[in-house]
Amino acid sequence: MARSDTCPACTGHVQDPSTERPPHWLLPRPFCVAHKRTALLPTGERLEAALDAASREAGFPVEGSGLSYVLNPVSIGGKWIGWVDFAASGSAVYETVFSSTTWAEFLAQHTRDGVELLYTLDALTLTGPQAVEPPATHVLASRMLWNWQFEIAVRQQLHARGIQVARSLVEAVAILGDADRVLEIARDMADINAGRVTAKELPKKIATDAQLAAASALPDPLGPEGGEECMRWLQALARRRFAHIAKAGG
Ligand SMILES: [Zn+2]
């Protein structure tokens, strides 16, 4: 196997959080192509083989960024926890630098936008030279809000099926389809409740009772309760993400 200077498995280590010096964030490194091929899904199935089989069955390539919510984390070489990102054309598997339990958590802690938002939240408790100028917080926050809500919509679907992870890629695609539909309904409901539109103005959507119930139960990150819940999630993540940085005066 050709060794890569940046692949965590080839180099034998992941990056050490304690070496981070804000605002130079530690961003995750991708595993090399050879190690990426060894990625196993939580079911023990090989990721690459599962994608090929599901695409053959569907008759079109199974892809899209939503898959990251149902297929992560993956295992590399039986030793490393990786996160597969389908956002670009194709996919990459990234190392875990800051422990994460869900894709939304991974994104918030390992992407520049997410880290800057979390750092701003954490910096509210900092003083002195470590305090930073807030970035365009609302823009960064809105992306994290939707990631948070989508993650909950996916968890709802897993829970409704009585499972913790999708048992197959075909099931994963079905879960994403249901989660997408529930989100659409939930956002329509939020728009109607906030008086932004009337029910009559929206195109009629066909939904099952289960989808309607799930949509009613989905927290709205722009509403007062959902907003607070989402903020608590972000603040807890921020504390964890920057636990390695000594607080001024703390
Ligand atoms: Zn490698």
Residues whose N, C-alpha, C, O or C-beta is under 5 A from the ligand:
A	BS01	ZN	S4 C7 A9 C10 C32 H35
